[in-house]
Structure formats: structure tokens, C-alpha cells
Amino acid sequence: MWSRGFLMENKYKGNEKAYAAAYYQAHKERARELQRAWQKANPDRVREYGASYRSKYPDKCAERHALARKRELLKYRARNSAWNKANPDKKAFYCATRRANLLKQTPAWADQNIIKEYYELALILSRMSGESIVVDHIIPLRGRGVRGLHTHDNLRLITKEANSYKGNRFEYQT
């Protein structure tokens, strides 16, 4: 193994970054251990650096966040798909329960044609925009502390991502 002094004088003369990169590649685990120890000992400086980096490079951070979110979404979909394949009986039960709840919470006076138009419009908009548009119940059918009805007055079209974020919550609007 070459000494640091020899390498700095010959191979990496005037190029400390290349030496640091080569050292890191040769000693990844040790470098990561040292980095974690330093970060643990200096949480304030890590926080400050992170804040300054995010303010200096907001586009990079947003792009990285979007990629991470997409990776997590793909993992979630794969996990969900695997669960559905492994548990077809439970999946059928949950779907049947949702359909029954919709029927129970659809009053006789609800206009079925308008409700169907919402679902058709969501499908058309999804195809046209390339973004997944879904029908959302403004007041959730099974929300915590509140239960809505399956009527056209309680429906709206939003993106699938926004609907997932909203979940089973009722957003009060003033």
C-alpha cells in the first residue's frame, strides 16, 4: 500500500479531491462510520448545512424529493399488488364491503345518472391529461366523527395523489 505522502506527491499531486474520492472508494465502510459519528456529535451543524443546501439548491432538492416519492410509490404499489395476489379472499371482502357501504349510504333521492357522469368524466379527464383523476367524497363515507352520503352534491374530481393525501378526513372549508 502506498503512503499518503507518496500518493499526494506523485499520483494525486495538486488534486486532493481525486485522492479523497479514491480513499473513499477504498474505505467506504470506515468513511461512512466516521461520517455517521460526526453527524451524531454535531446535529446542529448538520441541520444548518441541510437548511443552507436546501435554500441554495431548491430545484435539486425538489427533484430528489420527487424521485424519492416516486420510488416509495412504486414500492407501495408492488407491495400492495403482492398482498392482493396473496390474499384474494380478503381483497374481495374489502371490495364487497365498500360496495355495500356505498349502497347503504346512497339515498333513494340521489340522482344515479349524475353520479355515473362524475365517474365517466374522471375516466375521460384521466385519459386526456395523462394524470390519474378520481372521484372524491368531500365528506368521507367512513370518516372519523363524520359520515357523508354517496350523492352528487358530495362528489368532486381531484387527482389521485391529492385524494390519497386527503384520506378519510373531512377538510372544513370556511
N, C-alpha and C positions, 0 to 999 in steps of 0.2 A: 504494500500500500504506500502510495506517495505521501509525503508530508505536505501539510497545508502550505508551508513556506515555499517548497519546490513548485507546487502547482500554481501558486499565485505569481511566482517569478517567471514561469515558463508558459504553461498551457493557458492559464486564465489571466495572464498579465494585463492589467488595466480593465478587466471585465469581472467585477465582483458579483454581478447579477448571474452570470453564467456559472460561476463557481457555486453560488448559493443554490441555484437550480439543480446542479449536478449533485451537490451534497444532499439536498432534499430527496432526490430520486434514490440515492444510495441508502439513505437513512430515514425513510418515510415514517415508520412507526415511532422512532425516537423523536423526530421532529414534531409529530402530532402530540405525543405525550407532553413535550415541553410547551407546546402552544396551549394545550388544554390547562396545564398547570398555571401558566402565566395568565390566561383568561380568568381562571378561578380566583387567582390572587388579585386581579385588577378589574373587577366588574365595572367600576365607574369609567375607566378609560375605554373599555370595550364598548360600553353604551355610548360614550361621546363619539368614538370613532364611527360606530354604526350610524349615529344621527348625522354626522357630518358627511359620511359617504352617501346616505340616502338623499340629503339635500343637494349634494354636488352632482349626483347621477340619478335623478328621479326616473328617467326613461329606462335606464338599465335595470333599476330595481323593479319597476312596474313590469318589464318584460320577464324578468326572472320569476316574479311572483305569479304572473300569468302562466308561465311554463310549469311551475310547481303545482299550481291549482289544476292544470290540465292533467298532469301526471297523477295527482291524487284522484281526480275524477275517473281516469281510466282504471286505476286500481280498484276504486269503489265499484265501477261497473263490472269489472271482471269478477270481483268477489261476490257481487250480487247475482251475477249470471250463474256462477258456480253454485251458489246456495239454491237458486231457483231450480237448477238441474238436479241437485242432490235431494231437494225437498219438494217434489211436485205436489204432494198432498197438502202441505202447509200453504204453498203458493195458491193453489186452487181455493183453499179455505179462506185465505185473506181476500182474494178477489171476490168470492161469493159474498163474504161479509160486507165488503164495500158496496157491491151492487144492492144488497138488501138494505143497507143504510140509506143509499140514495133513494130507493123506493119508499122507505118509511118516511123520509124527510122531503118527499115531493108531494105537496098538497094537491088536491083534486083541481083546484083553480089555476095551477101552474100551466102556462102555455108551452106544451111539449114542442111545438114547431119552432118557437123562438129558441128554446134550449138546444135543439138539434142544430139550428143555424149557427149558434155560438161554436159548437164543436166542428162543424163544417168549415166555418170561417177560420178557426185556428189551424186546421189542416191546410187550407189554401194559403194562408199567410206564411206558414212554416215552409211550404214548398217554394213560394215566391221569394222569401227573404233568405232562405238557407239557414235561418235561426229557428230553434225549436220554440214554437209558441203554444202555450197550453191554456186551458180554461181554468180559471181560479175561482174558488168560492170566497167572496170578500169576507163574509162571516163564516168561518170554518164549520163544516158539518159536525165535527167532533173536536171542537176547540176546548181549551181549559177555561171553564167558567162561562162559556157562551156556545150556543149551538145554532147554526143557521139552517135555512131551508134550501132545497135544491130548486130554486126558481130563477127566472131570467133576471130579476132585479138583483140577485145575489151573485151574479156571474160577471167576470171580466176576463179579458185576454191579456196575458203577460208572458214574458219569457220563462222558459223552464228554470233557468238559473234564479230568477227573481222569485219564482214560486217555491223553489227549494229553500231559498233563504228565508222566505216568509214562514214556511212550515205551517203548523196548525195554530198560528197566532192570529188574533184579530188586531189589526192596526187601526187605532182610533184616529179619525180624521175630524179636525175642527173647522 
